Amino acid sequence: MTQISAVIITKNEELNIERCIRSMKGIADEILVVDSHSTDRTEEICRQLGAKFVQHDFKGYGPQKQFAVGEAANDWILSLDADEELSEELRASILEKKNNTEEEMNEEIAYVFPRKNYYCKKLIRHIGWGHDSKIRLFNRKFANWTNNLVHETVDTSNLTATLTLKGDLKHYTYNSVEQHEQKTTTYARLAATEIKMSGKRYSQPIILIKAAYRFLLDYFVKLGILDGYYGFKICQMNARYVYLKYSGGKE
């Protein structure tokens, strides 16, 4: 039987973390939460559910997830965000791999989870959210998170393949438009820091063109218009993110 460590990074996730942890019960042999100094009930909830809880200063999403992977007791890592939850079908798919006594999980293969994205409790079917998938199960000897401060991904350069499992990873993105706006500002400032570190600069007209292009692409080409009011707000926030990202994180 393959031993799996579940790792989650948090900051004020009291509304999400219980759902996330409970979905991994019976799959993970260890549940590790790395927290960047939450001021709500996140720590209390995690400890009540039996998770190992570690505090660590936040220096970007990629570095924080790398730290969490390094703190895990097992090489096989099930890495979820606090606002994600394994569906029952996906749980069964993971357990089938984990409990296979005839064939151990291949260390050089990572597993991809199809993902359903919810926005203010509404399932979003377009804007690229309807056919989303993410690597969430991998062996740290062959894969790990990138160093990206934001929009981090799993580096697959040392893997021989990735396999998609059956079932959905449910992603509850934002509970309100206001929360989305706050997170957009945070993400954009981190992305602006990466651009600044690269030495690149962009003029105001180019920034406006990039932001307008992103809105038109998402709303009309990627059919955000079909997701109604929330589709419009997502496209609007995506354009705002692009504007802030290229303008140094400033309004």
Order of alpha helices (4+ residues) and beta strands (2+ residues): beta-alpha-beta-alpha-beta-alpha-beta-beta-alpha-beta-beta-beta-beta-beta-beta-beta-alpha-alpha-alpha
